[in-house]
Amino acid sequence: MVNSNIMSSKKTNIVFFDLPSNLPNRQSVSPWCWRVRLALNYKGLSYRTEWIDYPDISSTCESLHIPPTNKNPDGTPRWDLPALIDETDPESPVRIADAQNIVLYLEEKYHDPSRSLFPSPFTTDGPAPCLYLLLKQFSDSYFVPYLAPLIIEETLKIMTPRSIVFKNAQLRATTGAESLAAISAGKEGSPEKEAVWAKLEEGFGVLARLLESGEQLRWKLEGNDVEKGEFFMGNRLTYADIYMCGTLIMIRTASPTGWERVRKWHCGRWQRLWNAMEEYIKVV
């Protein structure tokens, strides 16, 4: 999944800030960072990656005048990745953070009807963004409470040591939990962990039905002769697919054994979505 020579249709001067792992290619496990990387790759924009460990995010982003993404409990500014600096126009550089904000910026700044993440007739207030909002709600309801506990132990094995120390300290300060390992769903194969896997599979079933509904919606809007495909809108890639693919990459990167489960669910639906997205799953 590494390619340093992605063909670009648009020469741009973009720096993309991502979270590294300790894997040989430093590939991120963050689904939010991957969503931006997938959008950059899909749009064919040239960029370079700067890797920032968790402990260095705030100081680096602040020094580069990237706006904060949130506030800490004490009211001080908080920075999170992904972040991006676009100096394609040196007279008017853009500094931006947060995956959704970045994708919306890229869509507007480098709009290409053939590579639109919100393609016509699916405008930014139409069905494609609605699918994204449904995915976001689904993520809050299923991925956050179930997926993280299932893969946290494997995720810790590929996080950089500095990031583990930082995140454990952050967790203790905000929740009182001793470490990230404390949120684990339990030992592999245990009844407790299998029950959590079952809940996650149930959630993926909701998405599988949403995929089918999206294809039916597209037929209704464009006619029954529309070519079928593996994306949420049939054969048309939108941000909903990028959003979901970011989650699939997190699972496959952090937990190969977990991915073996997920990719087979719902008659191989998630493996097929991965296959359809694979050309854009590249690190530069």
N, C-alpha and C positions, 0 to 999 in steps of 0.2 A: 504493500500500500504506500510505497514511497516512490516519488517521481520528481526529479529536480528539473525536468524539462517539459513542463506542461505547455502545450501550444496556446498562445494568447492571441485573441482576436483584437485586443485593445491594449496598447502599450500604456501602462499606468505606473505611477511611482507610489506604491502603497506599502506600508509596513504593518504587518498583522502581528499582534501580541497574543501569544498562546501559552498555555500551561504545559510544561514538559513532564514526561514520565522518565523512569530509568530504563526504558526499553532502548535498544540500540539506535533507533531513529528518533528517539525522544517523543514519539507520537503521543499526543494528548489523549486522556481518557474523558475529558470534559465534553459532554454533549453540546453545551452552549458554544464552546469554541469551534467544535466541528461544524455546527450549523453555519457559522460565518465562513469557514474554510470551504465548505461545500458550495456556498453561494458564489464565492470568488472563483472557484474552479469551474463551476457551471457557466458563469458569465464570461469566462476566458480572460479574466483580468490578471495582469502580471503583478506579482507582489513578492515580498520576502518575509520570512518569519523571524520574529525575535521571541526567544523563550524566556519567560519570567516565572521564577519559583514563587509560591504563595507568600513567603516572608518579604519579597521584594516588590510586590504589586503596588502597594500604596506609594512607596517612595519613588518608584520608577514613573508611575503614571502622573504623580504630582509634579515631578521634575520636568516632565514633558508637556505639562499643561493640558492633560487629558481630563475632561470633566469627571467628577465623582459620580458613581452610579447609585449611591444610597448614603444613609447615615448610620453610624454606629449607635448603640444604645445610649451613649453619653452625648450624642449630638454632633460628634466630630465627623468629617467627611469619610466616606468609605469608597474604595475602588475595587472593582472586580473585573476579571477578564471574561470574555474577549474585549480587546480594545483595538483601535485602528487609527493610523495617521495616514491621510491621503495628501501627498504633496505633488500630485500630478500638475496642479496649477500652483507653482511656487509663490505666486502673489497672494494666494488665498488658500492656505493649507487648512485641512479639516481634521479635527481631533474628536474622536467619538468612542464611546464604550457602550456595552450592553448589546447582546446578540440581535434582538429585534430592532433596536435603533440603527445598528450597522446595516442590517439587511435592507431596511427601508431606505436608508441613505443610498446604498449601492443601486437599488432598484430605480430610484429617481435620478441619480447622477449619471448612471451608465445604462439608461433604458435602451433595451434592444427587444423589439417585439418577438423576435425568434428565440430569445433567451430570457423572457420575462418570467419572474416568479409569481406574478399576478396577471396572467395573460388575458388578453381580450377574448371573449367578453367578460372574463372573470376579473373585474377591476378591483381596486383596493377596498371597495365596500361590497364586493360580490361574494360568490360561493367559495372561492379559494381562501380568502382571509377568514371566512367563517369556519372553514375546516381547520385552519390553524388555531383559532380560538377554542374550538372543541378539543383539539389535541392538547392545548395548554391546560384546559380544565381537566382533561383526562390525566395529564402528567401529574397535576397536583393531587388527584384522587388515587392514582395507582402507582405511578413510578416512584414518587417521593416516599410514600410509606412502605412500599413493598420491595421495589427493586434495590434501593440502596442497602437495606439490611441483608439482602441475598448475596450481593457481590462485594460488600465492603472488605471482607478479609482478603479476597483476591486483589482488590484494588490497592490495598495497603502494600502489597508485594511489589507493585510497579510504580508507586509514588516515590518521589525523591525523598531521601532522609530528612532534609531540611523542611520540606513541605509537611511531612508527617508530624514532626515536632511542633510546627506552627499550628497546624489544624487541631492537634490534640489540646494544645494550650487554649486555642480559641473556643473549642467545645467545652472545656472545663469552665471557662469564664462565662459562657452564655447559658449552659444547661446544667452544669455540675457533673456531667458524665466524665469518667476518668479518661477515656480515650475513644477514638473512632471505633475500635474493635468492640466496644461495649454495645453498639447498636446492631451487632450481627444477629441474624435470624436463628443462629444455632449451627450445630454440626451438620455437615452434608449427610443427607439420608435420614436425618432425625424426623420424627413426626411433626415437630414444630416447624422445621424448615420446609418440609414438603407441603404443609398447609399454606405457607406464604407463597411458594411456587404456584400452588393451585389458584390463589387469589390473583396473582399476576397473570396467569394464563387466562383467567376469566376476563381481566381487563383487556388483554390483547384480542380476545374474542369480540369485544365491543368495537375495537378498531378494525378488525377484519370485516365486520358488518358495515362499518362506516366506509371502508374502501369500496365495498360493493354498492353502497348507496351513492357514493360519489360518481361511480361509473354510470349508474342509472340516471343520475341527474344530468350528466353530460349528454347522454343519449337524448334525453328529453329536450334539452336546450339546442342541440346541434343536429339531431336526427339519428336514426337508428343505423345509418351506414358508417358511423364513426368507428375508427379502428380501435380495438380493445388494447389495453395495456396493463401494466402492473402498478401504475401510479394512482393516487387518490382521485385524479380526474381522468382516468383511462390511460391514454398514451401521452398525456401532457404533464410534464413535471412542473410542480408548483412548490411554494415554500412549505406546504403541508408535508410533502415527501422529504424535503430537507430536514424539517423538524423531526420527523420520525426516524430518519436515517441516522441523525446524531445520536439518538438513543440506542439504536442497533449497534453502532460503532462502539459506544461505551460498553455494551454488554460483551461484544466479541473481543474487544481489547482487554478488558479487565478479567473476564471469566470465559475462557474458551469452552469449559464444560457447561456453563450456563447457556452459551450460544448454541451448543448442540441441542439443547432442549428447545429453545425459542425458535430456531430456524425451522423446526419440523412442525410447529404448531399450526393448526388451521390449514392442513394440506400443503404445507410448505410456503404459505403466503409470505412470510418474512424473509425467507431465503430468496424468493423471487423479487421482492422489493430491493434487497441487497444487490442482486445481480443487475437489476435495472439501473442502480445508482453507482455501481462499482467504478466506472471510468472516472468519476469525480472524487473518489475516496483516495486522495493523494496528498502527501505532505511535501511542501516545497520550502 
